[in-house]
Structures are given as C-alpha cells and as structure tokens.
C-alpha cells in the first residue's frame, strides 16, 4: 500500500482533528504540521512525532509532501490552495472553500485544469445515517417526496455580549456561511439534487455587540436565517439557521418528508435515523447496522449498534474516501471544490434574496 506524505496546515481547532483522523487512514503518513503558535505547534509535533513549521509556504514547497490539508483560516484559503495546486500538490481543504463564489470558482477550475484530485471537508454527508438516507432516496421512496426540511441551531451568539474574533472576517455572511452551508450540503447529498432557488430572511439580532472588556463591535452579518429553498427537480424545502438558540449546542437536522413515511437525521444522535410512519406506528428509531441498511451504507458503519459513531468518525470517513479515490478505489462521495463553489453560491443567493426580498436563483459553475 502506497503511503502518501501529508502536511496539515493549521494548528487551531480543526487541524489537530484532521491529524487524529489521518492516524486512522492507512494510506496517509502525517509528516508535517504548520501553525502560528509556537508552543502549541511544538506540542503537536512532539505528540505526533512529526516535523513542524510556522510558514505554510515551506510546507507547500516541501518536495516530500504530496497532500496538503488546508485547515488555515478561510481568509487564507484562496492563496494557499492556489499555491498548493500550482506546486502540484493534492489538496484537502476545510470548508468554506472561499469567502466568495468568485474565489471558489477560480480555485475549482484551476484544480480541474491541472487535473489534480481535490477534496472539501463537508463531513456531515459522510455519516452512515446520512448515506442511508441518500441510498433510500436514490432507490426511490414509496409514494413521492413532499419536501426536504431541517435546521442548524447553535447558541454561541444569543446574548449581546457574545462576541469573539471569529465573528470578524467572515465575508458577506456568518451563520449561513459557517453552518448553513453544512445543512445545504447534507440536504443536497441526500436528495441528489442541487438547490436551484432560495428565498431568505436574514436577521442581525445585535447591530452592536460588546466584548468582555466593554469594547463595541458593529455587526453587519446575520445571526439567524430563515430560508425557503427549491431543488432543481422542483422539490420544495426550508431551513432555519441560527447561532442564537439557547440549549442547542450543535443541532443539525435534515428531514425528508415522504407521502408514505418520513426520514430524519439529527447530528446530535448521529448513528440513527428517525422513520416516521402514519397512524399508530408512530416514529421508529432505526440504528445503523449492516444487517438492516442498504449495501452502499456499509463502508460508513464503523462500530456495532449502540457504539455511537459520531463527529470524528464522519471526519475520518470523509478523509478515508478521499484517499481511497486517490488510489482509484472506493465509491467517492466526499465533497469536491465544485461543491465548495455551489455552497458559496448558495450563501450569496441567500444574502441577495434577503436584501431584495425575492426569490433568487443560485449561480451555477
């Protein structure tokens, strides 16, 4: 089995989680980690037994490195991805791909021009239960699909003094770009249809926020979005996206309403589907098991029933699928840079719709 030497750029929240996931991917050999904080970087280097550097350009220029995992702040994504592709490196990038659809378009087309396989980390689509929903929809649910709905709710911005530097430099949107794109990607994956149009109402709950020192910060990006969608095949849908709903820690839900039964997946209970039946049968909880699921769901089931497969497992599944594809194996399914363009086009359509108070088409690549 070929081992590909990998560099992870970014030592903040998500970079070390990529490093942990790579330890479970047999084709990957973590060789280098790059970050800005010297103490944190040194600790990661010692923990994983790898080289470290503080300049991402050194990692991109390192002839031993074959694959770059770009986990740097999104404001650097365009520059880093472009440099890595021009250096002939394969790139697996954290979402969002870019702060703009124009930037995402440019980098997606560059990857295709160079013929370099690239991946984008929309990991929620790689949960076993999400793959089971997708498989059932692809086989054809009894009756017909009436709607696709859901939410993505968090509580980090519910108070006026809930402010952090992560609220800055987010581009034209915040909640939709950060978490709404996850709902969109998961819903598109399940239905197998792109989002064609949106009607959005975006709300800034606190035009000015206070930090812990009493400093004031003007806010021009949304805390909450109420969004109607139409998929390309005409299926209607809706999603509520908010960072201001107390009690909801990381509450992503995607539901398919069918005329015969419904399917719902909740990220905080990631190893099961809720199957809604009409009449006295009510709601059935269906755990992910190779004995009960569609055959194509099997590779994403990593533990027996009741041994909860969660957030790190979905990340591992996504990265594993990318490396399998590099070897010409597996069934793919991971997000690409084209998906990254689609998600940013969705964000920009939502912002425009809210400003103009009308339905807006989502741009195509």
Buried (B, 14 or more C-beta within 10 A) or exposed (E): EEEBBBBBBBBBEBBBBBBEBBEBBEBBBBBBBBBBEEEBBEBBBEEBEBBBBEEBEBBBEBEEBBBBBBBBEBEEBBBBBBBBBEBEBBBBBBBBBBBBBBBBBBBBBBBBEEEBBBBBBBBBBBBBBBBBBBBBBEEEBEEEBBBBBBBBBBBBBBBEEBBEEEBEEBBBBBBBBBBBBBBBBBBBBBBEBBBBBBBBBBEBBBEEBBBEEEEEBEBEBBBBBBBBBBBBEEBBBBBBBBBBBEEBEBBBBBBBBBEEBBBBBBBEBBBBBBBBEEEEEEEEEBBBBBEEBBEBBBBBBBEEBEEEBBBEBBBBBBBBBBBBBBEEEBEEBBBBBBBBBBBBBBBBBBBBBBEEEEBBBBBEB
